[in-house]
């Protein structure tokens, strides 16, 4: 696969950053997080209750967790941009609807969505057998098992199976062993695939959240009908470094949205262009994509 000028340029910028000493590099990263993430960030408290943990989100629902889910979910609130993304997401949960939680992990977004309105439903897409099983347990613990359906498949551009990396210790799934994520517990596993276009034949979502560690290009390639006809609001976590490692230009990913007349914004509500996204120095961008009227 040839390397695009866009990914080559990004690789040069990342190389420049790697030459900086740890102190300045850490300062730059934290400075970027402070200036890029809105001040409005989801906050929460965690209370140990023996066999379970109670998560109370400020201004949001109370969620009963299992201990194995606590670490990952706590990180959602510690990371400034992730907490800001959840806060913005929560502002769309009052009205009833259907959420597609693509890359659900432990299903935090799906649980928040179902608990915010008793008429809302969610579909959690999680190919990890371990994580999918835990989501089902959490749905039952929180009384939303009848409204939260778990699909044990990865979302891709076509239905089938594919060899992906499965972390036997944590249960996580990735398309490749990216820098900083290598572990002795990664093993190749053949996992089933579905597409968003296939799933909309079952239920049509009003919101789609996508966080799949550099696999977002494939997910959107399999979403032509969803983007053209269903036109949900989309929360997209764009993993620029992982896309670069896979030699996929970020502009090719977001162009799949703008081609279908979606407006891209960052978490501060600022309009983001395809070119601006492609030139970003960030490792990850949290974007919202809103369908424009025809």
Protein Blocks (a to p, Z undefined) as FASTA:
>chain_A
ZZdfklmmmmmmmmmmmmpcfklmmmmmmmmmmmmpcfbdcddddddehjaccdddehia
cddddfklmmmmmmmmmpmklmmmmmmmmmmmmpgcddddehjlnommmmmmmmmpmkbc
cddddfblklmmmmmmmmmmnopmmmmccddbdddfbecdddddddfknopacfbdcehi
acfkbccdddddddfklmmmmpccfbdcddeehplmmmmmmmmmmmmmnopaddddddfk
lmmmnopafklmmmmmmmnopacddfkopacdfklmmmpcbfbdcdddddddZZ
